[in-house]
């Protein structure tokens, strides 16, 4: 792949000569004027044909690879023999015209995607913004690579190679799937490493700047931080093994003890409080840390050491797609594949296998939705229902036909969680119940009692913010991208499957797309999970007794149609880390200019939040008395 990248993407390769202009019309020759829009269309048509030719050629190559894979499954050929295949010889036999078109198209897309990452930082530096607070970044699920440190015979070939977040992962998955699964899955009973396996989170900036070569995660933020004067002495990445429950993160890796030490050292050396930047699941991990460190060091620790918490696309109330992932090994990404792709995926890594893998990772189950029916709705209503909506979001799992014990009546989020645990193995049920809670605390007394129960520490509706009146929280997230909100299921028809139900991918009806009902969000996390606590929940006194100040800045999803990652104005859950305005906001907070940020709402989150059935304690008592009478 590195050779292909060099041939196609090398900045030193000579640019293709531009096509010569058509000759001017001869004297007396009739000239026909056409609108500029038609001229643009003609040019695009020519480019489109070149693109189609390239896609056809690369599609053929991809077909050969797929054919080789399935042939390998039936012992027709051995894929291991292709490991040392000479890619240079492949380039030499591809027609020169196709190679030239690939270079031209790739150059155009690189110009679109690789907008000047340093420009945001350089602009702020020209305004006098510079590095002030130490910055510690807590990444999300996809962001952290996992590498093998096992020395048993079966693990030696992978020593210090990433089995999550690299091309080594892809190679192991294709050539040695059974071994890859054994390494990536945790022990079902302990939730820790299985015997003979040792996988650990990669550390340093390399752990989170790129997922695989070319697919950036935190790299653009790091580039802009560097322009203000940040480097490894005042900026850190607190990577973690996202497969583990938070309790086991401390038990096995001493993660929270080391994070506390990093923060204290940073404050000691810089003489400034730290700015914590978390993304996605990292926000849940950091929320847990606040409880853990107060239990260890007392209620004043956060106020002493942490100046600001930047919560980027934080899945504070979970991600709804996490439930079908562990229920049936599915989500929108798998449900909306075409028939051929589904066949290939199921042959390679079937629903049963995906479900088993997800369930053996207790950290993934931290993404199960929190707040129950009070947040996500009941069988007739949901706070984010639209006026002309046919099926309420409140019925989270819908069954078109309900005629057996495996497909009961439509289920709310609360009922769906109960259904999942009822139809799961004991080991999985115990992992969830022993580590997480998904309800709502309705009184201050409940909230304070929960400070002594680690199972509640990831749920902001059952536990409070730290006692840190000087802490500032900034909630930055994208809106306006279709996000899965509820589903249609059916009984699993495959007699060989261990699953009871599966998404009804044949159902296409109104807004229902292959059994998935879309709602509002950032493409991964629903709007209510991203925004409710920031817009409303933490303004309820029992969840924020110290009066921590919170600012919300929503960013609309306005993708560049030529960019596969959305460009500088994307609101996508992961790609937002490269968004120009987000980088600007993060740098302002890090440079001590967070007070310049004004709140920005572009969605209806405040209206939805007002409809959520969680109230101030006195108001809740009045409503309870009213309902009683």
N, C-alpha and C positions, 0 to 999 in steps of 0.2 A: 504493500500500500504506500510506503514511503516513496518508492520509485515512481508510482503513478502520480502521487502528489507533486513530485519534483517535475515530472514531465509536463503535467497539465497546469500547475499553479506557480511554477518558479518565476519569481519576479525578474530573473536575469534572462529568461528566454526571450528571444526577439519577438516583438509584436507582429501579428499578421498584417501584411500590407492592406491598406484600405482599398476597396474596389474602385476602379477608375470611374470617373464621371461619364455619363452618356454624352456623346457629341451633341453640340448645338444643332438645331434644325437648319437645313439648308435654306438659302434665300428663296423666298416665294413659297416655301413649303407651309401648308396650313398648320396652325398651332391651336390646340384645344386646351383651354384652361380647366383645371379641376380643383375642387375645394381642398384645402390643406388637410382636412380630416380624412378625405379619400386617399390622398397621397400617403398619409401616415399609415392607413390601413394596408396599402400596397406594400410598403416597406415591411410592415409587421408580417404580412403573408409570406414574404420571402424568407424572413427570419424563422417563421413558424415551420416552413418546409424543412429548413436546415435542422431545426430542433426535432422534428418528427423523424428525420433520417437518423439523427444521433440516438434518439430514444429507441428506434427500431433495432439499431445495431447493439446498443447496450442491453436491450431487452433480450435479444438473442443470446448474448453472453450470460445474462442472469439465468435464462432458461437452461443453459448447459450446466451451470452450477447447481440449480435445483434438481435437474435430472441426475447429476452425479451424486447428490445427497441421497435421493430416494433409491438409486441403484446401490449405494453403499448399505442402505438399510436391508437390502435383500442379497447382500454379499456378491453383487455383480462386479463391483470394483471396490478398491480400498482407498478411501479418501486420504489416508495418511500418506499415500504416495504423492499427493498433490501439495504437501506442505512445502516442499522445496521447488515448486513450479517456478520457472523463470518468467517473471512478469515482463521483462524487457523483450523477450522473444514474442510475447503476445502483442505488445505495442508495435513491433516491427511488421506484423502481418495485418494490422488494422489499416484500412485505406487511409492515405495521407489526408484526404479531404475531411474524413470523419474526425481525425485527430485535430485538424485545424479548427473545425467547427466546435469541438469540445473545448479547446483552449479559448476561443472567442466567447462562447456562452459562459464558461466558468469565470472568465475575467469579468464579464458584465455582472454576474451574480456576486462575485467577491467584492466588487466596488459597491454593490447595493448593501451587502451584509456588513462588510468591514468599514463602517463609518468610523471616523476618527475617534477611537476610544479615549484618547487623552484630552480631547478638546474641552470636555466638561470641566475637568480639573484645571486645565490651563486658563480657562475663562474665569473660574473662581479665584485662582491664584492672582490673576491680574486685578481682582477686586480686593486683594489683601487677605483672603482666606488662606490659612496654612494649618498644618498639623497641630492639634492642641491636645485633644483627649486620646489616650490609648484606645485602640479599636480591637475588639475581639468578636470574631464571626462564628456563629453556630449554624452549620449548614443543615439542609433537609435530607430526605431519604436518598434521592438520586445523586446528591452532590458528593457523597463520601465514598471513596474507593475502599474496598476490603482486600487485603493481601494475606497470603498464606505464610505462616511462620512455623508450620508443622515440619518435623524432621523424620516422621515415619516413612517407610519405603514408598507408600502410595502418594505421599505429599511432597516428596523431594523434588519432583519435576516441576512443581509449582512454587518452590521456595522464593519468597519475596516477590511473587508475581500476583497481580491483582485478579482475583476471581470475581470481582464486581467492579465495573468501571474501567475497562480497558479492552484492547483487542485480545489480550490473553483470555479474558472471560469468554469472548465469542469463539475463540479457537477451542477452548476446553468444552464449551457447551455443544459444539458441533462434533468434535472428534471423540470426546470422552464424557458424554452426558451423565452417565451413572456416577462417575467420580466427581463431576462438578456438583451434582445434587448432594452427594454425601458431604462435600465440603461446605456448601452454602446453607444447608439445613442445620438447625440447632437440635439438640437432644429434646425429645418430646416431653420428657418428664421434668428435667432440671431447667430447661430453657437456656442451657450453656453449651459449650463445645461438646460434640460427641467424642467418644474415645478415639485417639489418634489424629484428631483434626485440631488445628489452631489457626483461626482466621481473626485478623485484627484490623482495625480502622487505620488506613494510611494517615500519616501526619504531615503537618506543614501545609504551605500554600498548594503544593502539588496534589494534596488530597482532595481539593475542591475546585481548582481553577478550571479543569476540563474533566468531563466524564469519560469520553474517549477522544482520541486525536481529532481535532476539528470541531468538537461539540463543546463549546465553552459553557461554563456555569458561573463562576465568580471572577473570571479573569478580567472582565471589563471594569468591575468595581476595584479590583486590585490595581489596575493600570491607572485609574483616576486617583485613587488614594496616593499612589506613588508620586503623582505630580504635586501634591500638597506637602510632600516630605515624609510620607509613611514608608516604612521598610520593616524587616523582621524584628527590629528592636522596639517598635511601638505599635505593631499590628500583628495579630495572631489568628490562627484558625483552630477552633476547638472541635476537631472532628471526633466522631463517635461511631460505634458499631450500632447502626440503627435497627438491627435485628433484635437486639436485647431489650428487655423491659428496663425501665429506669432503675428499679431496685438492683437488677443484675449488672447494670452499667457501673454502679458503685461497687458491688460485691466482687465482680471479676476484674474490672479495669480501673477501679478507684477514680472514675471519670469526674465525679463532682468534687472530690477532694483535690484533684489536679486543677480543675477549673477554678476553684476557690484560690488555690495557690497562685495561678497565673494572674488572676485579677488583683490580688493583694500585692504581688511583685510589681505589676504594671503601675499601680497607683503609687507605690513607694518610689519607683524610679522616675516617674513623670511628674509627680506631685499634682496630678489631676485625676479626677474620677474617670472611670472607663465608660466608653460607649459600647454597648452590646448590640450586635446586629444579628438577628435570627431570621431564618427563612423556613417556611412550611412547617414540617414536623419539628424543626429546630426551635420554634416558638413554644411548643408544648414541652420540650425538654428543658428549656430555659425557665419556664413557669414552674416546673417541678423543682429545678435547682433553687429557685427563690425560697421555696418551702423547706427544702433540705438544709440550706445554709442557715436559715433562721433557727431551725431546730438545733443545729450544731453550735452556732456562734451567737445566737440571740437576735432579737427583733431589730436591732439598730445596724446590723452589718450591711444590708443592701443600701441603706441611706448613706452610709459612710463611704462605700466604695463604688457605687454605680450611679453615674450621672444621668444617663439616658438609655432607654431600651428602644431600638428601632425594630419593629415587628413587621417584617416583609411577607405578605401573603401567608400569614400565620393561620394554620388550620386549627384554631383554638377550640372549636366545637366539632372537630373531626372532619373527615371527608366522606361523603355519602357513598362514594365508589368503593370505599374500603369494605363495606358490608358484602356486596356481591362478590368481591374478590375472595373473601374467606368462606362465603356460603357456597359458591359454585365455580370459583376460579375464573370469573368473568368480570368485565366492565365494558364501557362503551367502546374502548379501543379494540376489543375482541369481537363484540357483538356486531359491529358495523363493517367487518371484513367481508369481502366477496366470497363466493362459495369455494373458489380454488384456493384462496388464501386460508380460509377456515380449514379446508382439508389438509393443507400443508402444516398449519399450526397444530392441529389435533394429532397428526401423525408424529410430529416432532416433540411437542410438549402439550399433552392433552389437558382438558379441564381438571380431571382428577389429580394429575401431577401438579398443576399450578395451584390448586386449592390446598394440597398437602404442603407444598413449599411455603405458601403464605401463612398457613396455620402454625408451622413450626417456627415462625418468627414473631415472638410476642410483641416486638416493637411495632410491627405492621398493624396489630390489633389496637394499638393506641389511637389509630385513626378512625375507629368506629364512632358513629355520631353520638354526641352528648346533648343532654337537655330534653330528650324524650318528646312527648306530644306537646309539651308547653312551647317548645321551639319549633318543631317540625310539623306540627298539626295533627288533627285527628281524622276520622274517616270521612268527614264532610268539609273540612276547613284546614287551611294552612295560611300563615301570615303573609306569604309571598304569592298566594293565588292571584291570578289576573282576572279582570272582570268577565272576559269572554271565555274563560277556561272551562273545558268539558269535564276533565278528570282532575280532581283536587290533588295537589302535591301531598296532602295529608295521608293518603293511602300510598305508602312507600313501595310496597310490593303488591302488585295487582295480579290476579289470576283471571284470565278470560273465561276459563271453565273451571269450576270448583266442584269436583265430584269424587274426591277421595281424601284420605287423611294426609297425603303428601301435598295436596294443593287446597288448603283451607280457604276461608274467606279472605278478602283483601286485608293486608296487614299495615298498621302504622309503623313508625320507626321503633317504638317501644316493643310492639308485638314481633317485629322482624328480628330484633335482638334476642328475644326469648325463643323464637323459632330456631334461630341459628344455634343457640346453646343447647336446646332440646334435641336437635338432630346432629350434634357433634360428639366426638369421642370424649371420654371423661378427662383425658389429659389436656385437651384444648380448652374445655370449659373451665377447668381449674386454673389454667394460665390466665384466662381473661378475668375471672372472678377474683383471683388473688392479687391482681395488679391494677385493675381499672374499675372505675365507677362511672355511670352515665346519667345520673339523675340531677335533681335540683334541690339545693338547700333553701328552705323558705324562711328561716329565722337566723338571726345573728348567733344564737346559741349553737345551732347546728354547724354553722361555718367555723366557729371557734373550736368546737369538738373535732372537726375534721382536720384541724392543723396537726393532730396527733395520729392521723390515719393516712399513711403514704398512698393508699389506693385512691384517695381523693385529690392528690396533689397535681394531677394532670387535668382536672376538670375545673375550669374557672367558675362554673355554676354551683360548685360545692365547696370551694375554698376561696380565699381572698388574695388580693394583691399584698405584697410585703408592706410592712409598716415603715414606709419611706416617703414622707411628705415632700421631700425635695426631688424625688425621682420624676423624670418626664418620660412618657411613653408616646411614641410616634407609630401610628398604624398606616402603613403604605401598602396598597394592594390594587390589582387590576380589576376592572369590571367590564361587562359588555360582551363576554365571550360565552357561547353556549356551553353549559355545564350540566352533567347528568344530575337529575333531581329525584327521579323515581323510575320504576321499572314494571314491565309486564313479564311474568314468569309462567312456566308450564312444567308439568311433570317431565322428568328425564326419561326419554324413550329407550335409551340404550340399555339393554339388560346387563351388559358387562360393566356399566358405570357404577361407582360407589356413591354417586350423588343422587339426591332425591329430586331436586328441581334444577331448572336451567332457564336462562333468559329466553323468552319467546322471540327469537330473532326473525321469525317469519312475519311478525306483526308490523304492518306499516299502515298507520291510521291517523290522519291529521298531523299533530305534532309528534306522534309516536314514531320513532325511527329505529327499526329493527328491535323493538321491545324496550327502547330507552326513551324516557320522557325528559326533554331538556328543560333547564331553568336558567337562572342568572348566576354568574360567577366569573372565574378566571380560567375556565377550561378544565380545571381539576378540583378546586375547592369551591363549594357553593357560597353565594354572597352572604348568607346568614352566618356561616362559619367564619368567614373572613372579617365581617363587619359588625356583628351584633354586640360583642363585648366592648368594642371600641366606641360604637355609636350610642349604646344604651346600657349594656350590662354593668360596666365599671362605673356608671354614674348612679348605680344603686348602692346605697351606703354600706350594706353588709358585705358586699364584694370589694369595696374600696374604702375601708374605714379611715385610712390615713389621708384621703383626698388627693391621691396621685393625679397629676394633670395629664390628660390624654388629648392628642391631636390626631385627626383623621385626614388623610390625603388620598382620595381615590383617583385612579388613572384609567381613562377609557381605552379600551382595546381598539387601536387604529393601526392595523398592520400594513406594512408595505407589501403590496401584492407581488413584488419581484423577489422578496426575501423569504426563504424557507423558515427563518426564525422570527419573522415579523418586523424586523428593523428597529429603529430607535424609538418608536411609539407603540410598541406592543404592550398588551396587558396580560399576556399569557402567564400562567403560574410560574414557570421556570424562566422563560425568555425575558420576563420583566427585569431580571437581574442585569440585563444589558441595556435597559431603557435609559435614555439620556436624562429625563426628568427625575427618575429614581436615583440615578447616580448623583445628580445635583443635590437632591434632598439629603442623601446620606452624607455627602461631603460637608454640607452646611452644618449638620448636627455635629459631626466629628470635629469641625473647625470652630465650634463654639457659637455658631450663628443660627441655632435651631429656633430662636425666638422670632426670626424673620419669616418662618413658615406659617402661612395662613391655612386654615382648614379648607378642604375642597371636596364637596360632595357632588357626584354626577349621577348616582343611582338613587333608588328609592329606599335605601337601607334604613333611614330614620323612620319612614312610614311603616315599613315592615316590622322594625324593632318595637314600635309602639303597640303593635298587635300581638307580639309575643306575650304569653300568659305568665309572665314573671314580674312581680311588683315589689315596691317598697314594703317593708314589713307591716307597717300600720295599714297600708292600703290592702295588703293581702288578708289581714285579719278581718277587715270590713267586708271584703268580697266573700270570705268564708262564711261569715255570719249571714250575709244576704242570701247565699246559696242554701244555707241551712234552713232559713225560714221560707 
